[in-house]
């Protein structure tokens, strides 16, 4: 019985080391829509991104995965806005599933980052230095 418990514990331990795959809904398109006032949902089915439209330029909250930036751009444009009018990229927190696309958004729009000071380096490297998820092979 002791041997079985040891084998089960080792199996669970090593299974925890295997890379987890991104949930499919993180990369699944979702209809862009107005939430209220000048706030719009522009994320995927599984990862939220919001656009706040202003006459001085738009604010994008979260860039999500690098691979979903084209979906965010398409959502913004389907709403009648220009992706190039995004002037601020506000990152809610520095986990790669919320900020891995930040460098791409900045490259395409010239947007300025707004992120909490301790999260700057993780945001700038697209979440690769995220202590919890940065080593995941699917973290793009």
N, C-alpha and C positions, 0 to 999 in steps of 0.2 A: 504493500500500500504506500509505503514511504517513497519507493521508486516511481510509482505512478504520479504522485503529487509533485515530485521533483521534475519529472518529464513535462507535466502539464504546466508548471510554473515557467520552465525554460521555453516552452512553446509560446506561451503568452508573452513572455519578455521579448523574444525574437520577432514575433509577429508585430509587436509595437514598434520595432525598428524599421519595418518595411515602409517604403514611401506610400503615403496615402494619395489617391488620385483625387483631382478636383471633382467635386460633385458636378454632374452634367448640367444642372440648371445654372451654374455660374457662367456658362458660355452660351446659354440659350437666349435668343432674342425675346424681348418683351415689349409690348406696345408703349411707346412714349405717350405721356399724357399730362395734362395740367392737374396739379394736386389742389392748389388754391392760390388765388392772386397771381403773383409772378413766380411761383414755385412749380417746377415740372419734374416728373420722374423720367430719367433717361438711361437707367441701368438695365441690367439683364434680368432674367426671371429670378436669379438667385443672389445677385449682388447689387445692392442699391447704389445709385448715382443720381444726384439731383442737380438741376440747373436753376439758378436764380437769375432771372433776366432783369437788367437795369439799363437805363439809357446810357450810362457811362461804360458799359461792357458787362459781360456775364460772369457769373461765379459758378464754377463746377465743383460740386462736393463729391469727392472720391473719383479716382481714375480707374479703379478696379484692376483687372489683369491687363497686361500689355496686349494680349490677343483680343480683348474686348473693346479696345479704344475705337476701332472702326465702327462697332455697333453703337457706342455712345455718340460718336460723330454723326452717324446716320440718324439716330433718334433726335438729336438736336436739330438737324437739318429738316427732318420730317415735320417738326413743330414750326418751321418757318424761320428759324434763327440760323446764323452763320457760326460755324465752329470757330472760325478765326476771331470772332468777337468775344471768346472766353478770355478774360483778362486776369482772373484769379482762379487758382486751383487750390481749393481748401481740402486738406486731408484730415479726415476725422481721427484716425489713429494709424500708426505705422505698421500694420500687418500687410504683407505683400498682397493679400486678396483685396485690399482697399487702395493700395498705392503702387503696385507694380507697373501700371501704365503711366505713371506720372512723368517720367522722362519723355515718353512719346507725346503726351499731351502738351508738354512744355515746348517740345520741338515743333509741333504742328501749329501751335497757337501763339507761342511767345508768352504764355500765361506766367504769372508770378506765383510761386508757392506760398501758401500760408499754412504753417504746420507748427505744432508745439516744438519748442527748442530741442527737447530730448529726442524727438522723432525725425529731425532734419536729415541725419546721415542715412537712416533707414529709408526715408522717402527718396533721397537723391540716388541711392543705389537700387531703387525699385524693389525694396524689401529683401534683398539678398542677405543683408546682415541682421534680419529679423531673428532674434534668438530662438523663437519657437518654430518658425516655418521657413526660414531662409535657405535651408539645405534641401528642401523638397524639390525634386526634379521637375515637378509640374508648376512651380511657382512663377510662371510667366503668363 
